[in-house]
Amino acid sequence: MFYDINAIFKKEFGSYFKSRLAYIVLSVYIITSLSCTFYLGNFFNIVNYNLYSFFYYQPGVLISLIPALTMKLWADERRYGTIELLLTQPMKYSSVVLGKFFAAWAFCGLMLILTFPFWLTTALFIPVDSYNVFYNYLAVLIASGALCAIGCFVSSLCRNPISAYLIAAFIGTILKMFNFDFLIKKFNISNEIIIRISQSLNFDSHYENIIQGQLTWSDMIYFSLLIIFCLWLNIMSVEYKRD
């Protein structure tokens, strides 16, 4: 199984660099992230020992870019009719799904690595809490994994990559904005169980817990379950299309 996943991973990861997509996404990511950090995040006006101005806007940036990485993974297979050939290979569907997912996720890791010079340069001029910054990078990586899983699943449902991009970006936006706190306050709900459930489903709440240095098991479990659930849906979708 590992061999199959590795083969799919190398094929998909390499395909990013055979087109202009990789270079466009990397360039847009760096420019957008730094623009948000310095202009929207008021980098020079607040204490940034944990690079909060940078990490706060990462979900929004990733929601707009990750669908571009995942939109063709399955949609092109369906559009060009190669999905039948792919799925008749002697490998499990789960191996194909995981290989494509890890390729997109690894590319997200590459995007984050390219921001390390910003971290190191900042550390030369102001005191930086490196441990906190590390956890913040971990938060972004985990959140990007969840968005990659969503994008892969959406791509498996679509034949048109543009449709896959728009739907994945829309779902990511809704997930980020998904917050029951407004309804709880509006209807004056005081039930502790309902409040806890609403907090446990809040993407932003779990993400901000990590970037504020409050990493808990519930945060890790939330993102892990979101990834696993979307990958399971991806496998079910592929099996359904094949049948």
FIKOLZA-1660 file (N, C-alpha, C; in steps of 0.1 Angstrom, whole numbers, plus 5000, padded with zeros to 4 digits):
% residues 243
   i   px   py   pz ch aa at
   1 5008 4988 5000  A  M  N
   1 5000 5000 5000  A  M CA
   1 5009 5013 5000  A  M  C
   2 5020 5012 5008  A  F  N
   2 5028 5024 5008  A  F CA
   2 5035 5027 4995  A  F  C
   3 5038 5016 4988  A  Y  N
   3 5044 5018 4974  A  Y CA
   3 5034 5025 4965  A  Y  C
   4 5022 5020 4966  A  D  N
   4 5011 5026 4957  A  D CA
   4 5009 5041 4960  A  D  C
   5 5008 5044 4973  A  I  N
   5 5006 5058 4977  A  I CA
   5 5018 5067 4973  A  I  C
   6 5030 5061 4974  A  N  N
   6 5042 5069 4970  A  N CA
   6 5042 5071 4955  A  N  C
   7 5038 5061 4947  A  A  N
   7 5038 5063 4933  A  A CA
   7 5028 5074 4929  A  A  C
   8 5016 5074 4934  A  I  N
   8 5006 5084 4931  A  I CA
   8 5011 5098 4936  A  I  C
   9 5017 5098 4948  A  F  N
   9 5022 5110 4954  A  F CA
   9 5032 5117 4944  A  F  C
  10 5042 5109 4940  A  K  N
  10 5052 5114 4931  A  K CA
  10 5047 5120 4918  A  K  C
  11 5037 5112 4913  A  K  N
  11 5031 5116 4900  A  K CA
  11 5023 5129 4902  A  K  C
  12 5015 5131 4912  A  E  N
  12 5007 5143 4914  A  E CA
  12 5015 5155 4918  A  E  C
  13 5025 5152 4927  A  F  N
  13 5033 5163 4932  A  F CA
  13 5042 5169 4920  A  F  C
  14 5047 5160 4912  A  G  N
  14 5055 5164 4901  A  G CA
  14 5047 5171 4891  A  G  C
  15 5035 5168 4889  A  S  N
  15 5026 5174 4879  A  S CA
  15 5024 5189 4882  A  S  C
  16 5025 5193 4895  A  Y  N
  16 5023 5207 4898  A  Y CA
  16 5034 5215 4891  A  Y  C
  17 5046 5210 4890  A  F  N
  17 5058 5217 4885  A  F CA
  17 5059 5215 4870  A  F  C
  18 5051 5206 4864  A  K  N
  18 5052 5205 4850  A  K CA
  18 5043 5216 4843  A  K  C
  19 5035 5222 4851  A  S  N
  19 5027 5233 4845  A  S CA
  19 5031 5246 4853  A  S  C
  20 5024 5257 4850  A  R  N
  20 5027 5270 4857  A  R CA
  20 5020 5271 4870  A  R  C
  21 5011 5261 4873  A  L  N
  21 5003 5262 4885  A  L CA
  21 5011 5264 4897  A  L  C
  22 5022 5256 4899  A  A  N
  22 5030 5256 4911  A  A CA
  22 5036 5270 4913  A  A  C
  23 5042 5275 4903  A  Y  N
  23 5048 5288 4904  A  Y CA
  23 5039 5300 4906  A  Y  C
  24 5027 5299 4900  A  I  N
  24 5017 5309 4902  A  I CA
  24 5012 5309 4917  A  I  C
  25 5008 5296 4921  A  V  N
  25 5003 5295 4935  A  V CA
  25 5013 5300 4945  A  V  C
  26 5026 5295 4943  A  L  N
  26 5037 5299 4953  A  L CA
  26 5038 5315 4953  A  L  C
  27 5038 5321 4941  A  S  N
  27 5040 5335 4941  A  S CA
  27 5028 5343 4947  A  S  C
  28 5016 5338 4944  A  V  N
  28 5004 5345 4949  A  V CA
  28 5004 5343 4964  A  V  C
  29 5008 5331 4969  A  Y  N
  29 5007 5328 4983  A  Y CA
  29 5017 5338 4991  A  Y  C
  30 5029 5339 4986  A  I  N
  30 5039 5347 4993  A  I CA
  30 5035 5362 4993  A  I  C
  31 5030 5367 4981  A  I  N
  31 5026 5381 4980  A  I CA
  31 5014 5384 4989  A  I  C
  32 5004 5375 4988  A  T  N
  32 4992 5377 4996  A  T CA
  32 4994 5376 5011  A  T  C
  33 5002 5366 5015  A  S  N
  33 5004 5365 5029  A  S CA
  33 5012 5377 5035  A  S  C
  34 5022 5381 5028  A  L  N
  34 5030 5393 5033  A  L CA
  34 5022 5406 5033  A  L  C
  35 5013 5407 5022  A  S  N
  35 5005 5419 5021  A  S CA
  35 4995 5419 5033  A  S  C
  36 4989 5408 5036  A  C  N
  36 4979 5407 5047  A  C CA
  36 4987 5410 5061  A  C  C
  37 4999 5405 5062  A  T  N
  37 5006 5407 5074  A  T CA
  37 5010 5421 5077  A  T  C
  38 5014 5428 5066  A  F  N
  38 5019 5442 5069  A  F CA
  38 5008 5452 5068  A  F  C
  39 4998 5450 5059  A  Y  N
  39 4988 5460 5057  A  Y CA
  39 4976 5458 5066  A  Y  C
  40 4970 5446 5065  A  L  N
  40 4958 5443 5073  A  L CA
  40 4962 5439 5088  A  L  C
  41 4973 5433 5089  A  G  N
  41 4977 5428 5103  A  G CA
  41 4985 5439 5111  A  G  C
  42 4987 5451 5106  A  N  N
  42 4994 5461 5113  A  N CA
  42 5007 5456 5120  A  N  C
  43 5015 5449 5112  A  F  N
  43 5027 5442 5117  A  F CA
  43 5036 5451 5126  A  F  C
  44 5037 5463 5122  A  F  N
  44 5047 5472 5129  A  F CA
  44 5040 5479 5141  A  F  C
  45 5027 5478 5143  A  N  N
  45 5020 5485 5153  A  N CA
  45 5016 5476 5165  A  N  C
  46 5018 5463 5164  A  I  N
  46 5014 5455 5176  A  I CA
  46 5026 5446 5179  A  I  C
  47 5025 5439 5191  A  V  N
  47 5036 5430 5195  A  V CA
  47 5035 5417 5187  A  V  C
  48 5045 5413 5180  A  N  N
  48 5044 5402 5171  A  N CA
  48 5055 5391 5175  A  N  C
  49 5056 5388 5188  A  Y  N
  49 5066 5379 5193  A  Y CA
  49 5062 5365 5188  A  Y  C
  50 5049 5362 5184  A  N  N
  50 5045 5349 5178  A  N CA
  50 5041 5351 5164  A  N  C
  51 5044 5362 5157  A  L  N
  51 5041 5365 5143  A  L CA
  51 5025 5364 5141  A  L  C
  52 5018 5369 5151  A  Y  N
  52 5003 5368 5150  A  Y CA
  52 4998 5374 5138  A  Y  C
  53 5003 5385 5134  A  S  N
  53 4998 5393 5122  A  S CA
  53 4999 5384 5110  A  S  C
  54 5009 5375 5109  A  F  N
  54 5011 5366 5098  A  F CA
  54 5001 5355 5098  A  F  C
  55 5000 5348 5110  A  F  N
  55 4992 5336 5111  A  F CA
  55 4977 5338 5111  A  F  C
  56 4973 5350 5116  A  Y  N
  56 4959 5352 5118  A  Y CA
  56 4952 5352 5104  A  Y  C
  57 4958 5356 5093  A  Y  N
  57 4951 5357 5080  A  Y CA
  57 4954 5344 5072  A  Y  C
  58 4961 5335 5077  A  Q  N
  58 4965 5323 5069  A  Q CA
  58 4952 5315 5064  A  Q  C
  59 4943 5312 5073  A  P  N
  59 4931 5305 5068  A  P CA
  59 4924 5311 5056  A  P  C
  60 4923 5324 5056  A  G  N
  60 4916 5331 5045  A  G CA
  60 4924 5330 5032  A  G  C
  61 4938 5331 5034  A  V  N
  61 4946 5330 5022  A  V CA
  61 4946 5315 5016  A  V  C
  62 4946 5306 5025  A  L  N
  62 4947 5292 5021  A  L CA
  62 4933 5287 5015  A  L  C
  63 4922 5293 5020  A  I  N
  63 4909 5289 5014  A  I CA
  63 4908 5294 5000  A  I  C
  64 4915 5304 4996  A  S  N
  64 4915 5309 4982  A  S CA
  64 4925 5302 4973  A  S  C
  65 4935 5296 4979  A  L  N
  65 4946 5290 4971  A  L CA
  65 4945 5275 4970  A  L  C
  66 4942 5268 4981  A  I  N
  66 4943 5254 4982  A  I CA
  66 4933 5247 4972  A  I  C
  67 4921 5253 4969  A  P  N
  67 4912 5247 4959  A  P CA
  67 4919 5247 4945  A  P  C
  68 4928 5256 4943  A  A  N
  68 4936 5256 4930  A  A CA
  68 4945 5244 4929  A  A  C
  69 4950 5239 4941  A  L  N
  69 4958 5227 4941  A  L CA
  69 4951 5214 4939  A  L  C
  70 4938 5214 4944  A  T  N
  70 4931 5202 4944  A  T CA
  70 4920 5200 4933  A  T  C
  71 4917 5211 4926  A  M  N
  71 4906 5211 4917  A  M CA
  71 4908 5202 4905  A  M  C
  72 4921 5199 4901  A  K  N
  72 4923 5190 4890  A  K CA
  72 4926 5176 4894  A  K  C
  73 4928 5173 4907  A  L  N
  73 4933 5160 4911  A  L CA
  73 4923 5149 4906  A  L  C
  74 4910 5151 4907  A  W  N
  74 4900 5141 4903  A  W CA
  74 4892 5146 4891  A  W  C
  75 4890 5159 4891  A  A  N
  75 4881 5164 4880  A  A CA
  75 4887 5162 4866  A  A  C
  76 4901 5163 4865  A  D  N
  76 4907 5161 4852  A  D CA
  76 4907 5146 4848  A  D  C
  77 4908 5137 4859  A  E  N
  77 4907 5123 4856  A  E CA
  77 4893 5119 4850  A  E  C
  78 4883 5126 4855  A  R  N
  78 4869 5123 4850  A  R CA
  78 4867 5130 4836  A  R  C
  79 4873 5142 4835  A  R  N
  79 4871 5149 4822  A  R CA
  79 4877 5142 4811  A  R  C
  80 4889 5137 4813  A  Y  N
  80 4897 5131 4802  A  Y CA
  80 4895 5116 4801  A  Y  C
  81 4887 5110 4810  A  G  N
  81 4883 5096 4810  A  G CA
  81 4894 5087 4815  A  G  C
  82 4904 5092 4822  A  T  N
  82 4915 5084 4827  A  T CA
  82 4913 5078 4840  A  T  C
  83 4901 5082 4846  A  I  N
  83 4898 5076 4859  A  I CA
  83 4895 5061 4859  A  I  C
  84 4889 5057 4848  A  E  N
  84 4887 5043 4846  A  E CA
  84 4900 5035 4845  A  E  C
  85 4910 5040 4838  A  L  N
  85 4923 5034 4837  A  L CA
  85 4930 5033 4850  A  L  C
  86 4929 5045 4857  A  L  N
  86 4936 5046 4870  A  L CA
  86 4930 5036 4880  A  L  C
  87 4917 5035 4881  A  L  N
  87 4910 5026 4891  A  L CA
  87 4911 5012 4887  A  L  C
  88 4915 5008 4875  A  T  N
  88 4916 4994 4872  A  T CA
  88 4930 4989 4875  A  T  C
  89 4939 4998 4879  A  Q  N
  89 4952 4994 4883  A  Q CA
  89 4952 4985 4896  A  Q  C
  90 4961 4976 4898  A  P  N
  90 4961 4967 4910  A  P CA
  90 4965 4975 4923  A  P  C
  91 4957 4984 4927  A  M  N
  91 4959 4992 4939  A  M CA
  91 4945 4996 4945  A  M  C
  92 4945 4997 4958  A  K  N
  92 4933 5001 4965  A  K CA
  92 4929 5015 4962  A  K  C
  93 4916 5018 4962  A  Y  N
  93 4911 5031 4960  A  Y CA
  93 4917 5041 4971  A  Y  C
  94 4918 5036 4983  A  S  N
  94 4923 5044 4994  A  S CA
  94 4937 5048 4991  A  S  C
  95 4945 5040 4984  A  S  N
  95 4959 5044 4981  A  S CA
  95 4959 5055 4971  A  S  C
  96 4950 5055 4962  A  V  N
  96 4950 5066 4952  A  V CA
  96 4945 5079 4958  A  V  C
  97 4935 5078 4967  A  V  N
  97 4930 5089 4974  A  V CA
  97 4941 5095 4983  A  V  C
  98 4947 5087 4990  A  L  N
  98 4958 5092 4999  A  L CA
  98 4970 5098 4992  A  L  C
  99 4973 5092 4981  A  G  N
  99 4984 5097 4973  A  G CA
  99 4982 5111 4968  A  G  C
 100 4970 5113 4962  A  K  N
 100 4966 5126 4957  A  K CA
 100 4965 5136 4969  A  K  C
 101 4959 5132 4980  A  F  N
 101 4958 5141 4991  A  F CA
 101 4972 5145 4997  A  F  C
 102 4981 5136 4998  A  F  N
 102 4994 5139 5004  A  F CA
 102 5002 5148 4994  A  F  C
 103 4999 5147 4981  A  A  N
 103 5006 5155 4972  A  A CA
 103 5002 5170 4974  A  A  C
 104 4989 5172 4975  A  A  N
 104 4984 5186 4977  A  A CA
 104 4989 5191 4991  A  A  C
 105 4988 5182 5001  A  W  N
 105 4992 5187 5014  A  W CA
 105 5007 5190 5015  A  W  C
 106 5015 5182 5008  A  A  N
 106 5030 5184 5008  A  A CA
 106 5033 5197 5001  A  A  C
 107 5025 5201 4991  A  F  N
 107 5027 5214 4984  A  F CA
 107 5024 5225 4994  A  F  C
 108 5014 5223 5002  A  C  N
 108 5011 5233 5013  A  C CA
 108 5023 5235 5022  A  C  C
 109 5029 5223 5025  A  G  N
 109 5041 5224 5034  A  G CA
 109 5052 5232 5027  A  G  C
 110 5054 5230 5014  A  L  N
 110 5064 5238 5007  A  L CA
 110 5061 5252 5007  A  L  C
 111 5048 5256 5006  A  M  N
 111 5045 5270 5007  A  M CA
 111 5049 5276 5021  A  M  C
 112 5046 5269 5031  A  L  N
 112 5050 5273 5045  A  L CA
 112 5065 5275 5046  A  L  C
 113 5072 5265 5041  A  I  N
 113 5087 5265 5042  A  I CA
 113 5093 5278 5036  A  I  C
 114 5086 5282 5025  A  L  N
 114 5091 5294 5018  A  L CA
 114 5089 5307 5026  A  L  C
 115 5081 5306 5037  A  T  N
 115 5079 5318 5046  A  T CA
 115 5089 5318 5057  A  T  C
 116 5097 5308 5059  A  F  N
 116 5107 5307 5070  A  F CA
 116 5117 5319 5070  A  F  C
 117 5121 5324 5058  A  P  N
 117 5130 5336 5058  A  P CA
 117 5124 5348 5065  A  P  C
 118 5110 5349 5064  A  F  N
 118 5103 5360 5070  A  F CA
 118 5104 5358 5086  A  F  C
 119 5102 5346 5090  A  W  N
 119 5104 5343 5105  A  W CA
 119 5118 5346 5110  A  W  C
 120 5128 5341 5102  A  L  N
 120 5142 5343 5107  A  L CA
 120 5146 5358 5106  A  L  C
 121 5141 5365 5096  A  T  N
 121 5145 5379 5095  A  T CA
 121 5138 5387 5106  A  T  C
 122 5126 5384 5109  A  T  N
 122 5119 5391 5120  A  T CA
 122 5126 5388 5133  A  T  C
 123 5131 5376 5135  A  A  N
 123 5138 5373 5148  A  A CA
 123 5151 5381 5149  A  A  C
 124 5157 5386 5139  A  L  N
 124 5169 5394 5140  A  L CA
 124 5166 5408 5146  A  L  C
 125 5154 5413 5145  A  F  N
 125 5151 5426 5149  A  F CA
 125 5142 5427 5161  A  F  C
 126 5134 5417 5164  A  I  N
 126 5126 5417 5176  A  I CA
 126 5126 5403 5182  A  I  C
 127 5124 5403 5196  A  P  N
 127 5124 5390 5202  A  P CA
 127 5112 5381 5197  A  P  C
 128 5114 5369 5193  A  V  N
 128 5104 5360 5188  A  V CA
 128 5104 5348 5196  A  V  C
 129 5092 5344 5200  A  D  N
 129 5090 5331 5207  A  D CA
 129 5090 5320 5197  A  D  C
 130 5101 5313 5195  A  S  N
 130 5102 5303 5184  A  S CA
 130 5093 5291 5187  A  S  C
 131 5091 5287 5199  A  Y  N
 131 5083 5276 5202  A  Y CA
 131 5068 5279 5198  A  Y  C
 132 5064 5291 5201  A  N  N
 132 5050 5295 5198  A  N CA
 132 5049 5296 5183  A  N  C
 133 5059 5301 5176  A  V  N
 133 5058 5302 5161  A  V CA
 133 5058 5288 5155  A  V  C
 134 5065 5279 5161  A  F  N
 134 5065 5265 5156  A  F CA
 134 5050 5260 5157  A  F  C
 135 5044 5262 5169  A  Y  N
 135 5030 5257 5170  A  Y CA
 135 5021 5264 5160  A  Y  C
 136 5023 5277 5157  A  N  N
 136 5015 5284 5148  A  N CA
 136 5017 5278 5134  A  N  C
 137 5029 5274 5130  A  Y  N
 137 5031 5268 5117  A  Y CA
 137 5024 5254 5117  A  Y  C
 138 5024 5247 5129  A  L  N
 138 5017 5235 5130  A  L CA
 138 5002 5237 5128  A  L  C
 139 4997 5247 5133  A  A  N
 139 4982 5250 5132  A  A CA
 139 4979 5253 5117  A  A  C
 140 4987 5260 5110  A  V  N
 140 4985 5263 5096  A  V CA
 140 4986 5250 5088  A  V  C
 141 4996 5242 5091  A  L  N
 141 4997 5229 5084  A  L CA
 141 4985 5220 5085  A  L  C
 142 4981 5219 5098  A  I  N
 142 4969 5210 5100  A  I CA
 142 4957 5216 5094  A  I  C
 143 4955 5229 5095  A  A  N
 143 4943 5235 5088  A  A CA
 143 4944 5234 5073  A  A  C
 144 4956 5235 5067  A  S  N
 144 4957 5233 5053  A  S CA
 144 4954 5218 5049  A  S  C
 145 4957 5209 5058  A  G  N
 145 4954 5195 5055  A  G CA
 145 4939 5193 5055  A  G  C
 146 4931 5199 5064  A  A  N
 146 4917 5198 5063  A  A CA
 146 4911 5204 5050  A  A  C
 147 4917 5215 5046  A  L  N
 147 4912 5222 5034  A  L CA
 147 4916 5214 5022  A  L  C
 148 4927 5207 5022  A  C  N
 148 4931 5198 5011  A  C CA
 148 4922 5186 5010  A  C  C
 149 4918 5181 5021  A  A  N
 149 4909 5169 5021  A  A CA
 149 4895 5173 5016  A  A  C
 150 4890 5185 5020  A  I  N
 150 4878 5190 5014  A  I CA
 150 4879 5192 4999  A  I  C
 151 4890 5198 4995  A  G  N
 151 4892 5201 4980  A  G CA
 151 4892 5188 4972  A  G  C
 152 4899 5178 4978  A  C  N
 152 4900 5165 4971  A  C CA
 152 4886 5158 4969  A  C  C
 153 4879 5159 4980  A  F  N
 153 4865 5153 4979  A  F CA
 153 4856 5160 4969  A  F  C
 154 4857 5173 4969  A  V  N
 154 4849 5181 4960  A  V CA
 154 4853 5178 4945  A  V  C
 155 4866 5177 4943  A  S  N
 155 4871 5174 4930  A  S CA
 155 4866 5161 4925  A  S  C
 156 4865 5151 4934  A  S  N
 156 4860 5138 4930  A  S CA
 156 4845 5138 4925  A  S  C
 157 4838 5149 4929  A  L  N
 157 4824 5150 4925  A  L CA
 157 4822 5158 4912  A  L  C
 158 4833 5165 4908  A  C  N
 158 4831 5174 4896  A  C CA
 158 4839 5169 4884  A  C  C
 159 4834 5173 4872  A  R  N
 159 4841 5170 4860  A  R CA
 159 4849 5182 4855  A  R  C
 160 4844 5194 4860  A  N  N
 160 4850 5207 4856  A  N CA
 160 4859 5212 4867  A  N  C
 161 4872 5214 4865  A  P  N
 161 4881 5219 4876  A  P CA
 161 4876 5233 4881  A  P  C
 162 4871 5241 4873  A  I  N
 162 4867 5255 4878  A  I CA
 162 4855 5253 4888  A  I  C
 163 4846 5244 4884  A  S  N
 163 4835 5241 4894  A  S CA
 163 4840 5236 4907  A  S  C
 164 4850 5227 4906  A  A  N
 164 4856 5221 4918  A  A CA
 164 4863 5232 4926  A  A  C
 165 4869 5242 4920  A  Y  N
 165 4876 5253 4927  A  Y CA
 165 4866 5261 4934  A  Y  C
 166 4855 5265 4927  A  L  N
 166 4845 5274 4933  A  L CA
 166 4838 5267 4945  A  L  C
 167 4834 5255 4943  A  I  N
 167 4827 5248 4954  A  I CA
 167 4836 5246 4966  A  I  C
 168 4848 5242 4964  A  A  N
 168 4857 5240 4975  A  A CA
 168 4860 5253 4982  A  A  C
 169 4862 5264 4975  A  A  N
 169 4864 5277 4981  A  A CA
 169 4852 5281 4989  A  A  C
 170 4840 5278 4984  A  F  N
 170 4828 5282 4990  A  F CA
 170 4826 5274 5003  A  F  C
 171 4829 5261 5003  A  I  N
 171 4827 5252 5015  A  I CA
 171 4838 5257 5025  A  I  C
 172 4850 5260 5021  A  G  N
 172 4860 5264 5030  A  G CA
 172 4856 5277 5037  A  G  C
 173 4850 5286 5029  A  T  N
 173 4846 5299 5035  A  T CA
 173 4835 5297 5045  A  T  C
 174 4825 5288 5042  A  I  N
 174 4814 5286 5051  A  I CA
 174 4819 5279 5064  A  I  C
 175 4829 5270 5062  A  L  N
 175 4834 5263 5074  A  L CA
 175 4841 5273 5083  A  L  C
 176 4849 5282 5077  A  K  N
 176 4855 5292 5085  A  K CA
 176 4846 5302 5092  A  K  C
 177 4835 5305 5086  A  M  N
 177 4825 5314 5091  A  M CA
 177 4815 5307 5100  A  M  C
 178 4815 5293 5100  A  F  N
 178 4805 5285 5107  A  F CA
 178 4807 5287 5122  A  F  C
 179 4797 5295 5128  A  N  N
 179 4798 5298 5142  A  N CA
 179 4784 5300 5148  A  N  C
 180 4781 5291 5157  A  F  N
 180 4768 5291 5164  A  F CA
 180 4767 5302 5175  A  F  C
 181 4778 5309 5178  A  D  N
 181 4777 5318 5189  A  D CA
 181 4767 5329 5187  A  D  C
 182 4766 5333 5174  A  F  N
 182 4756 5344 5171  A  F CA
 182 4742 5339 5174  A  F  C
 183 4738 5327 5170  A  L  N
 183 4725 5322 5173  A  L CA
 183 4723 5319 5188  A  L  C
 184 4733 5315 5194  A  I  N
 184 4732 5312 5209  A  I CA
 184 4729 5325 5216  A  I  C
 185 4736 5336 5212  A  K  N
 185 4733 5349 5219  A  K CA
 185 4720 5354 5215  A  K  C
 186 4716 5353 5202  A  K  N
 186 4703 5358 5197  A  K CA
 186 4691 5352 5204  A  K  C
 187 4692 5339 5206  A  F  N
 187 4681 5332 5212  A  F CA
 187 4683 5329 5227  A  F  C
 188 4694 5335 5232  A  N  N
 188 4696 5335 5247  A  N CA
 188 4697 5320 5252  A  N  C
 189 4704 5312 5245  A  I  N
 189 4705 5298 5249  A  I CA
 189 4716 5296 5260  A  I  C
 190 4712 5290 5271  A  S  N
 190 4721 5289 5282  A  S CA
 190 4725 5274 5284  A  S  C
 191 4720 5265 5276  A  N  N
 191 4723 5251 5277  A  N CA
 191 4738 5249 5275  A  N  C
 192 4745 5244 5285  A  E  N
 192 4760 5242 5284  A  E CA
 192 4764 5232 5274  A  E  C
 193 4756 5221 5272  A  I  N
 193 4759 5211 5263  A  I CA
 193 4759 5217 5248  A  I  C
 194 4748 5224 5245  A  I  N
 194 4747 5230 5232  A  I CA
 194 4759 5240 5229  A  I  C
 195 4762 5248 5239  A  I  N
 195 4773 5257 5238  A  I CA
 195 4786 5250 5235  A  I  C
 196 4789 5239 5242  A  R  N
 196 4801 5231 5240  A  R CA
 196 4801 5225 5226  A  R  C
 197 4790 5220 5222  A  I  N
 197 4789 5214 5208  A  I CA
 197 4792 5224 5198  A  I  C
 198 4786 5236 5199  A  S  N
 198 4789 5247 5190  A  S CA
 198 4803 5251 5189  A  S  C
 199 4810 5251 5201  A  Q  N
 199 4824 5255 5201  A  Q CA
 199 4833 5244 5195  A  Q  C
 200 4828 5232 5197  A  S  N
 200 4836 5220 5192  A  S CA
 200 4836 5220 5177  A  S  C
 201 4826 5226 5170  A  L  N
 201 4824 5226 5156  A  L CA
 201 4830 5238 5149  A  L  C
 202 4835 5247 5157  A  N  N
 202 4840 5260 5152  A  N CA
 202 4854 5259 5147  A  N  C
 203 4856 5260 5134  A  F  N
 203 4869 5260 5128  A  F CA
 203 4879 5271 5133  A  F  C
 204 4874 5283 5133  A  D  N
 204 4882 5294 5137  A  D CA
 204 4886 5293 5152  A  D  C
 205 4877 5288 5160  A  S  N
 205 4880 5287 5174  A  S CA
 205 4891 5277 5177  A  S  C
 206 4891 5266 5170  A  H  N
 206 4902 5256 5171  A  H CA
 206 4915 5261 5166  A  H  C
 207 4914 5268 5155  A  Y  N
 207 4927 5274 5149  A  Y CA
 207 4933 5284 5157  A  Y  C
 208 4924 5294 5162  A  E  N
 208 4930 5304 5171  A  E CA
 208 4935 5299 5184  A  E  C
 209 4929 5288 5189  A  N  N
 209 4935 5282 5201  A  N CA
 209 4949 5279 5200  A  N  C
 210 4952 5273 5188  A  I  N
 210 4966 5269 5186  A  I CA
 210 4976 5281 5184  A  I  C
 211 4971 5291 5176  A  I  N
 211 4981 5302 5173  A  I CA
 211 4982 5311 5185  A  I  C
 212 4973 5309 5195  A  Q  N
 212 4975 5317 5208  A  Q CA
 212 4982 5309 5218  A  Q  C
 213 4988 5297 5214  A  G  N
 213 4996 5289 5223  A  G CA
 213 4988 5281 5232  A  G  C
 214 4976 5277 5229  A  Q  N
 214 4967 5269 5237  A  Q CA
 214 4963 5256 5230  A  Q  C
 215 4973 5249 5225  A  L  N
 215 4971 5237 5218  A  L CA
 215 4966 5226 5227  A  L  C
 216 4954 5221 5224  A  T  N
 216 4948 5210 5232  A  T CA
 216 4945 5198 5223  A  T  C
 217 4941 5187 5230  A  W  N
 217 4938 5175 5222  A  W CA
 217 4925 5177 5214  A  W  C
 218 4916 5185 5219  A  S  N
 218 4903 5187 5212  A  S CA
 218 4906 5194 5198  A  S  C
 219 4916 5203 5198  A  D  N
 219 4920 5210 5186  A  D CA
 219 4925 5200 5176  A  D  C
 220 4934 5192 5180  A  M  N
 220 4941 5182 5172  A  M CA
 220 4930 5172 5167  A  M  C
 221 4921 5167 5176  A  I  N
 221 4911 5158 5172  A  I CA
 221 4901 5164 5162  A  I  C
 222 4898 5176 5163  A  Y  N
 222 4889 5183 5154  A  Y CA
 222 4894 5182 5140  A  Y  C
 223 4906 5187 5138  A  F  N
 223 4912 5188 5125  A  F CA
 223 4915 5174 5119  A  F  C
 224 4919 5165 5128  A  S  N
 224 4922 5151 5123  A  S CA
 224 4909 5144 5119  A  S  C
 225 4898 5146 5126  A  L  N
 225 4885 5140 5122  A  L CA
 225 4880 5146 5110  A  L  C
 226 4882 5159 5108  A  L  N
 226 4877 5166 5096  A  L CA
 226 4885 5160 5084  A  L  C
 227 4898 5158 5085  A  I  N
 227 4906 5152 5074  A  I CA
 227 4901 5138 5071  A  I  C
 228 4900 5130 5081  A  I  N
 228 4896 5116 5080  A  I CA
 228 4882 5115 5073  A  I  C
 229 4873 5123 5078  A  F  N
 229 4859 5122 5073  A  F CA
 229 4859 5126 5058  A  F  C
 230 4866 5137 5054  A  C  N
 230 4866 5141 5040  A  C CA
 230 4872 5131 5031  A  C  C
 231 4883 5125 5036  A  L  N
 231 4890 5114 5028  A  L CA
 231 4881 5102 5027  A  L  C
 232 4874 5099 5037  A  W  N
 232 4864 5088 5036  A  W CA
 232 4853 5091 5026  A  W  C
 233 4848 5103 5026  A  L  N
 233 4838 5107 5016  A  L CA
 233 4844 5106 5002  A  L  C
 234 4857 5110 5001  A  N  N
 234 4864 5109 4988  A  N CA
 234 4865 5095 4983  A  N  C
 235 4868 5086 4992  A  I  N
 235 4869 5071 4988  A  I CA
 235 4855 5066 4984  A  I  C
 236 4845 5070 4992  A  M  N
 236 4831 5066 4988  A  M CA
 236 4827 5071 4975  A  M  C
 237 4831 5084 4972  A  S  N
 237 4827 5090 4960  A  S CA
 237 4834 5083 4948  A  S  C
 238 4846 5080 4949  A  V  N
 238 4854 5073 4939  A  V CA
 238 4848 5059 4936  A  V  C
 239 4845 5052 4947  A  E  N
 239 4839 5038 4945  A  E CA
 239 4825 5039 4939  A  E  C
 240 4817 5049 4942  A  Y  N
 240 4804 5051 4936  A  Y CA
 240 4805 5054 4921  A  Y  C
 241 4815 5063 4918  A  K  N
 241 4816 5067 4904  A  K CA
 241 4821 5055 4896  A  K  C
 242 4830 5047 4902  A  R  N
 242 4835 5035 4895  A  R CA
 242 4824 5024 4893  A  R  C
 243 4815 5022 4902  A  D  N
 243 4805 5013 4901  A  D CA
 243 4794 5018 4891  A  D  C
% end
